[in-house]
């Protein structure tokens, strides 16, 4: 995604903190400028011997931010969680909860990222960072579905969480990214159906293969896998001697994807048996064809 994964209000928090602290100038004195510059906490940091339960919420929050900037998201998440535990009614606890979700996600601890994000949504549903918390919740599922062989239950959960971002926060800066990821996750489900369908087709289990390709055509018709699914249906139906269904699948493919190489393949298969891609007979594919002609499909 183009923008930072951190919530926009967290950037404002960083600015407010910077204004409230005595910081070195940008690059001045050899120190790093900005919120995460060295020496930020006047000696209170990783090496501090002060027990954490004796520190105020702001100081712990600042330590957590420093750990995050230093590339230690696991420690940052622990410290953000300590803010909420030790100072549960402070303003810093609210901020720390969503930042803990971000830190856990950065550490690829997706389960705890979901827990923190959901807690934020439960306690602060109207907060300005609620959209970001929902987005993080969705990412905690989405970032685990990059492999086709993974459990598709994660994909369904990612779709549900991404839909929440899109529908509940359409004007948020995360909506456009959520839409893109929703489309990719949707394509992922179709990809899995195609993978299983091809497996059955190669082994001559034509009915089982047809059932998988039908799911793609009926439920995932806006994905990139639809042309191949229709071509595979032509192949499977021809193997079963069901020529009406094969011709109708070819007609749908030609009507919607005539320039696709999958249509060329289906056309060769049909003409090789003296058939043509045209709607024939009745059945579920003929219903799809009628929808196609009316413009209701795709």
C-alpha positions, 0 to 999 in steps of 0.5 A, a space after each residue: 500500500 502506498 501510505 504508511 501502516 500507522 494511523 494518521 492520528 498517531 502521526 499527530 501524536 508524534 508531532 505533539 510529543 515532539 513539541 512538548 519535549 526539548 529535542 535537538 535540531 534536525 541533525 544538530 549535535 550529531 543526534 537524530 532529529 524527530 520523535 525517535 532521536 537518541 537521547 529522547 527520554 533524558 536517560 530513560 530507555 532500554 538501559 533504564 533501571 527504573 521499574 516500569 510500574 514507576 513510570 508514567 504512561 507517557 514515558 512508557 509510550 515514548 519508550 515503545 515508540 522508540 523501540 518501534 523505530 529501532 526495529 524491535 516491534 516485539 518489545 514495542 508491543 510489550 511496552 504499548 501493552 504495559 501502558 494499557 495495563 498500568 494506566 488503563 484510564 489514561 488517554 495514552 492507554 487508548 493510543 497505546 492499544 491501537 499502536 500495540 496492534 500495529 507493533 504486533 502486526 509489524 512483528 508478524 504476531 497476527 493473533 495478538 494484532 487481531 486481539 489488540 485491534 478488536 479491543 480497540 474497536 470494542 472500547 472505542 468504536 467512534 474514535 478517529 483511529 477506528 478505521 485504522 484498527 479495522 484495517 489492521 484487523 483485516 491485514 492480520 488475516 490478509 497477510 497470511 493468504 499469500 499462498 494458494 495452499 493456505 487455509 481458505 478460512 483465512 481468506 474468508 475472514 480477510 474478506 469479511 474484515 476488509 468489507 467492514 473497512 469498505 462499508 463502515 469507513 468509505 471515506 477513510 484513507 484505508 478504504 481504497 487499499 481495502 478495496 484492492 486487497 478485497 479484490 485480490 483475496 476474492 481472486 485467491 478463493 477462485 484460484 483455489 477452486 481452479 487448482 482443485 478443479 484442475 486436479 480432478 480434471 487431470 485424473 478424469 474425475 469430470 463431475 467433481 471438476 465441473 462442480 469446482 469450475 461451476 463455483 468460479 463461474 457462478 460465484 467468482 465471475 468477476 475474477 481473472 479465472 473465469 475465462 479458464 473456468 469456462 474453457 475447462 467446462 468445455 473440456 470436462 463436458 466434452 469428456 463426458 459426452 455432454 455436448 449441449 453444456 460444452 457448446 453453451 460454455 463455449 458460447 459464454 466464453 466467446 461472448 465475454 472473452 473472445 480475445 482470450 487464448 482460453 476461447 481459442 482453446 475451447 473453440 478448437 476443442 469444439 470444432 474438433 468434434 464438429 461442434 460450435 460455441 452456441 447456446 444449446 439445451 437447458 441447465 445452469 449454463 443456459 441460465 448464465 447465457 441468458 443473463 449474459 445476453 441480457 447484460 446481467 452477467 459480468 
